[in-house]
């Protein structure tokens, strides 16, 4: 149960709505029990009175009015309880999703890099949805049940203490026994149901996202069968859950029947030592009505195993510490946006291979540095460290003379524009995908930047309202890359990081983009990563990286004159 503690703390914010929901549920329960109990006595008393001379003095109006009042109160209370409790629960789930996302965001891409996208989606949706069981199926029914047992025991004790205590004892024993019994029965199946639900979502997302490639390589049917297999496991879990629910209801009806027999036998000689009268019906109908308070509890605790498993899955994220922690306020800096790597060493988590080793590079403000090297040499890692996706294992990175760890996240992001190898296109319009870089940009400005990067075709109807699809499926690889370049230019930060910005573009477009960059470089600190030794003579300096170490550093002319490793690579072109 300790796994639920982080979520129970969120209940404080919505205590009024949740408490009001339980109060309305309790009043509805009282109205329901009162309706059946009073009706049983009223019918019996009216029948007895009709057979005697008391029919002329029997008060039919007052009990009838109470019966109507209880009936209307039950209907109104049930509606009010549903509205209030579900409204509070939905607000609670909203806060829980925000709380979970706030914990999740700082861990990207570090701690959760080994989790699948579909698994994260399942935690954000299904696992958080399972948290509503805590209130709707556990806290509220048990609280109302305890109060209801106390109320009906007190009511019957008013007429006959022995009968009231017997019924109260039976109900209390069932209240203690049912949750434990059905938690034990449903614990394993609930845990499997949560895991299989995640497995099915992962299998489905794999099939949807890779459908084209799976079809091309003839593997689509195998992945589709994996979905069916996951679905069968999930259906089996749901069938077992339904069986436990039916068993709980059946056993509760059986217990109700035996308790009715017991109460009828004890009350047969009269209530509270009196001769047999309509009070016997009151006791019997009160017994029948009392089991309504146990109905929500009968099978609710079979879901506790599912809820606890979901809580543990959420806690894997919520209780984890992010690899990178940003300060809330930015440290003062010079305003001259230089970049310095000082003896930087780094290896990725869960990896034994050193990616960078004692890298020291200084880029003065307004200078352009080209970082070249073969694939896998550690070039992109330098940009990821500068963006603080991870922190260095050794050494220090400074921006504008201030250690990177003292920069707040908002200030760091506003100071850096990035064109990465992978451009993420959101499932939205073309306008939406550009405005993320500059929210206040006008349509005229967006159209102008698209024309500058050679995407005039995208401005044809429907233009900026064109829907790009999930991951930009409507675009080619080159078009995605140019949208990434458009974002970087719109962002217009003083530091510009370019990671293979012209990869996948044809020669003509590449020259167009490089000319655009050249005009955009003015006054900016630029780190240009490439493995293609083209136009590097226009850079202020060049850094050659191999196997995570700086092999050579200098201007294009200096490195060519030196005739070292950089010179040899140029000769192979």
SVG drawing of the C-alpha trace seen along z (x, -y; Angstrom):
<svg xmlns="http://www.w3.org/2000/svg" viewBox="-63 -41 115 61">
<polyline fill="none" stroke="black" stroke-width="0.4" points="0.0,0.0 3.0,-2.3 3.0,-2.5 -0.2,-4.6 1.2,-7.2 2.4,-9.7 -1.1,-9.7 -3.0,-9.9 -1.2,-13.2 -2.9,-14.7 -6.3,-14.0 -5.8,-16.9 -6.4,-19.4 -9.8,-17.9 -10.8,-16.9 -14.1,-18.9 -15.4,-17.4 -14.3,-13.9 -15.8,-14.2 -19.0,-15.7 -19.3,-12.7 -18.9,-10.3 -21.5,-12.2 -24.0,-12.1 -23.3,-8.4 -23.9,-7.8 -27.2,-9.8 -28.3,-7.9 -27.6,-4.7 -29.6,-5.8 -32.5,-6.7 -32.3,-3.4 -32.3,-1.4 -35.0,-3.6 -37.2,-3.1 -37.1,0.7 -37.2,0.9 -40.2,-1.5 -42.0,0.1 -41.7,3.6 -43.1,2.4 -45.8,0.2 -47.1,3.0 -47.2,5.5 -48.7,3.0 -51.3,1.9 -52.3,5.5 -52.6,6.3 -54.6,3.1 -56.9,4.0 -57.8,7.2 -58.7,5.5 -60.6,2.6 -57.4,0.6 -58.0,-0.2 -60.0,-3.2 -57.3,-4.7 -54.2,-3.5 -52.1,-6.5 -51.6,-5.7 -50.5,-9.2 -47.3,-9.7 -45.5,-6.4 -46.7,-6.9 -45.1,-10.4 -41.9,-9.1 -41.8,-6.3 -42.2,-8.9 -39.6,-11.1 -37.1,-8.3 -37.7,-7.3 -37.1,-10.9 -34.2,-11.3 -32.6,-8.1 -32.9,-9.2 -31.6,-12.8 -28.8,-11.6 -27.6,-9.0 -27.5,-11.6 -25.8,-14.1 -23.3,-11.6 -22.3,-10.6 -21.9,-14.1 -19.9,-15.3 -17.7,-12.2 -16.9,-11.8 -16.2,-15.5 -13.8,-15.4 -12.2,-12.2 -11.7,-13.6 -10.1,-16.7 -7.9,-14.5 -6.8,-12.5 -6.1,-15.8 -3.8,-16.9 -2.2,-13.4 -1.5,-13.5 0.1,-17.0 2.0,-15.8 3.3,-12.7 4.2,-14.7 6.1,-17.3 8.1,-14.4 8.6,-12.7 9.8,-15.7 13.1,-16.3 14.0,-12.6 14.0,-12.8 16.1,-11.5 18.1,-10.2 16.4,-7.9 13.6,-6.8 15.6,-6.3 15.1,-2.5 11.3,-2.8 9.2,-2.4 7.0,-5.3 3.9,-3.1 4.8,-2.1 5.1,-5.7 1.7,-6.4 0.2,-3.5 1.5,-4.9 0.2,-8.3 -3.3,-7.1 -4.2,-3.6 -2.1,-3.4 -3.2,-6.9 -6.8,-5.9 -6.4,-2.9 -5.8,-5.4 -9.5,-6.3 -10.1,-2.8 -8.5,-4.2 -11.3,-6.5 -14.3,-5.2 -13.9,-1.5 -11.8,-1.5 -11.9,-4.6 -15.5,-5.7 -17.2,-2.3 -15.3,-1.3 -15.9,-4.6 -19.6,-4.6 -19.8,-0.9 -18.4,-1.5 -20.7,-4.4 -23.7,-2.6 -23.1,0.5 -22.9,-1.8 -26.1,-3.6 -28.2,-0.5 -26.9,1.2 -27.8,-1.8 -31.3,-1.9 -32.1,1.7 -30.6,1.5 -33.2,-1.2 -35.9,1.4 -34.0,4.6 -30.3,4.4 -29.7,8.1 -31.0,8.2 -29.2,5.0 -25.9,6.3 -26.3,9.6 -26.9,7.9 -24.1,5.4 -21.6,8.1 -22.5,10.1 -22.1,7.1 -18.8,6.0 -17.3,9.5 -18.3,9.5 -16.8,6.0 -13.5,7.3 -13.5,10.6 -14.6,9.6 -11.8,7.1 -9.0,9.5 -10.5,12.5 -11.0,10.9 -7.7,8.9 -5.9,12.2 -8.0,13.8 -7.5,10.8 -4.0,9.7 -2.1,11.9 -4.7,11.4 -4.8,7.6 -1.0,7.4 -1.1,9.5 -3.9,7.4 -1.9,4.1 1.2,5.6 -0.8,7.2 -2.6,3.9 0.8,2.2 2.0,5.1 -0.9,4.9 -0.5,1.1 3.2,1.6 2.5,4.3 -0.2,2.1 2.0,-1.0 4.8,1.1 2.4,2.3 0.9,-1.1 4.2,-3.0 6.1,-0.5 3.3,0.7 4.9,-0.4 8.3,1.2 6.6,4.4 4.6,4.7 7.6,4.2 9.6,6.9 6.7,9.3 6.7,9.1 3.3,7.4 1.3,10.6 3.8,11.7 3.4,8.3 -0.3,8.5 -0.3,11.9 1.6,10.4 -1.3,8.0 -3.8,10.9 -1.8,12.8 -1.6,9.8 -5.3,9.3 -6.1,12.9 -4.0,12.5 -5.9,9.3 -9.3,10.8 -8.4,13.8 -7.5,11.4 -10.8,9.5 -12.7,12.8 -11.1,13.8 -12.0,10.4 -15.6,10.8 -15.7,14.3 -14.4,12.8 -17.1,10.1 -19.8,12.7 -18.4,14.9 -18.4,11.9 -22.0,11.0 -23.1,14.6 -21.4,15.2 -22.9,11.9 -26.4,13.0 -25.8,16.3 -24.6,14.5 -27.7,12.3 -30.0,15.3 -28.5,17.0 -28.5,13.8 -32.2,13.3 -32.9,16.9 -30.9,16.1 -32.7,12.8 -36.1,14.3 -35.4,17.2 -34.2,14.8 -37.2,12.4 -39.9,15.0 -41.0,14.8 -41.3,11.0 -39.0,8.0 -37.7,6.8 -39.8,9.4 -43.1,8.3 -45.6,10.6 -45.1,11.1 -46.1,7.9 -45.1,5.9 -41.8,5.1 -40.6,8.5 -41.0,7.3 -39.0,4.2 -36.1,6.3 -36.2,8.6 -36.5,5.8 -33.7,3.9 -31.5,7.0 -32.3,7.2 -31.6,3.5 -28.4,3.5 -26.6,5.7 -26.8,2.9 -23.9,1.2 -21.7,4.2 -22.5,4.5 -19.8,1.9 -17.2,3.7 -18.0,7.2 -15.7,7.2 -14.0,3.8 -10.8,5.1 -10.1,7.5 -9.0,4.3 -6.5,3.4 -3.8,5.6 -4.3,3.8 -4.2,0.4 -1.0,1.3 0.8,2.6 -0.1,-0.7 1.1,-2.7 4.4,-0.8 4.8,-1.5 4.1,-5.2 6.5,-5.3 9.3,-4.1 9.1,-7.5 7.8,-9.7 10.2,-8.5 13.3,-8.6 15.7,-11.5 16.5,-13.1 20.0,-12.9 20.0,-16.6 18.6,-19.2 18.3,-22.8 18.5,-25.7 15.3,-27.8 17.2,-31.1 19.9,-31.8 23.4,-32.8 24.7,-36.1 26.8,-35.9 28.9,-38.2 26.3,-38.5 29.1,-37.4 27.9,-34.0 31.1,-32.0 31.2,-28.2 34.0,-26.3 34.5,-22.6 37.1,-22.1 38.5,-18.6 35.1,-17.0 34.7,-13.3 31.5,-11.4 30.0,-8.0 26.3,-7.1 24.4,-5.5 24.5,-1.7 27.4,-1.8 31.0,-0.9 32.3,-2.7 33.8,-6.2 32.3,-8.5 34.3,-11.6 37.7,-11.8 39.4,-15.0 37.8,-17.2 38.9,-20.8 37.6,-23.3 36.9,-27.0 34.6,-28.9 34.7,-32.7 31.5,-34.7 30.5,-35.3 32.9,-32.6 32.0,-29.7 33.5,-26.3 33.1,-23.2 33.4,-19.9 34.2,-17.1 34.8,-13.4 33.5,-10.0 30.1,-8.7 30.3,-7.6 33.2,-9.8 31.2,-11.7 30.3,-14.9 26.6,-14.8 27.3,-14.0 29.0,-17.4 25.8,-19.1 23.7,-16.9 25.9,-17.8 25.7,-21.5 21.9,-21.3 22.2,-19.5 20.5,-16.3 23.1,-14.8 25.8,-16.1 29.5,-15.5 31.2,-12.8 34.4,-14.9 35.3,-18.4 33.0,-21.4 31.1,-23.2 30.7,-27.0 28.4,-29.3 29.0,-33.0 31.7,-32.4 29.1,-30.7 29.2,-27.0 26.4,-25.2 25.0,-23.7 24.2,-27.2 22.0,-28.1 18.2,-27.8 16.5,-25.7 14.4,-28.5 17.4,-30.8 19.5,-28.1 16.8,-27.1 16.2,-30.7 20.0,-31.1 20.4,-28.1 18.9,-27.2 19.4,-23.6 19.0,-21.8 19.4,-18.2 19.8,-15.1 16.3,-14.0 13.6,-16.6 10.4,-15.8 7.3,-16.9 4.2,-17.2 0.8,-15.8 -0.5,-19.2 -0.6,-21.9 2.4,-23.4 1.7,-26.6 1.7,-24.7 5.1,-23.2 6.6,-26.5 5.1,-28.6 6.7,-26.4 10.0,-28.2 8.4,-31.7 4.8,-31.8 4.2,-35.4 5.3,-35.1 2.9,-36.3 1.7,-34.2 3.6,-36.6 6.9,-35.9 6.2,-32.1 5.7,-32.2 8.8,-34.2 11.0,-31.7 9.5,-28.8 10.4,-30.5 13.9,-31.1 14.5,-27.4 13.0,-26.3 9.6,-25.1 7.4,-27.2 5.5,-24.2 4.1,-23.8 2.5,-27.2 0.1,-26.0 -3.5,-25.4 -4.2,-24.7 -0.8,-26.4 0.0,-26.9 -3.2,-25.0 -1.9,-21.8 -2.0,-18.9 1.4,-17.2 0.3,-13.9 1.9,-11.8 5.7,-12.3 5.3,-14.4 4.3,-11.4 3.1,-13.8 6.7,-15.2 9.9,-13.9 13.1,-13.6 14.5,-16.7 11.4,-18.7 11.4,-17.7 15.1,-18.8 14.2,-22.2 11.4,-22.7 13.9,-22.1 16.1,-24.7 13.1,-27.1 12.5,-26.7 16.1,-27.4 16.1,-30.6 12.8,-31.7 14.1,-31.1 17.0,-33.4 19.1,-32.5 22.7,-33.8 24.1,-30.3 23.4,-28.1 24.0,-24.3 23.9,-22.5 24.1,-18.7 24.5,-17.6 21.9,-20.2 22.2,-19.4 22.1,-15.6 19.6,-14.1 19.4,-17.3 20.3,-17.4 23.3,-19.5 21.3,-22.5 19.2,-22.7 22.4,-22.1 24.1,-25.1 20.9,-27.2 20.7,-26.2 24.4,-26.9 24.0,-30.3 21.1,-31.0 23.1,-29.9 26.0,-32.1 23.7,-35.2 22.2,-34.0 25.6,-33.3 26.3,-37.0 27.0,-37.8 26.2,-34.3 28.3,-31.6 28.0,-28.6 28.9,-25.0 28.6,-23.2 28.8,-19.4 29.4,-17.5 31.3,-14.5 31.2,-16.1 34.2,-18.4 32.4,-21.0 32.6,-24.8 34.7,-24.4 37.1,-27.2 34.4,-29.6 34.6,-28.5 36.7,-30.4 38.2,-27.2 37.8,-23.4 38.0,-20.7 38.6,-17.1 37.3,-14.5 38.1,-10.8 37.1,-8.2 36.0,-10.8 39.2,-12.8 40.3,-16.1 42.9,-15.1 43.4,-18.5 42.1,-22.0 42.8,-25.1 41.6,-27.0 41.2,-25.3 44.4,-26.9 46.4,-25.9 45.2,-22.3 45.9,-22.0 49.3,-23.4 50.0,-21.1 49.2,-18.1 48.0,-16.0 44.9,-13.9 42.5,-16.6 44.7,-17.0 44.6,-13.3 40.7,-13.2 40.5,-16.1 42.8,-14.2 40.4,-11.2 37.5,-13.4"/>
</svg>
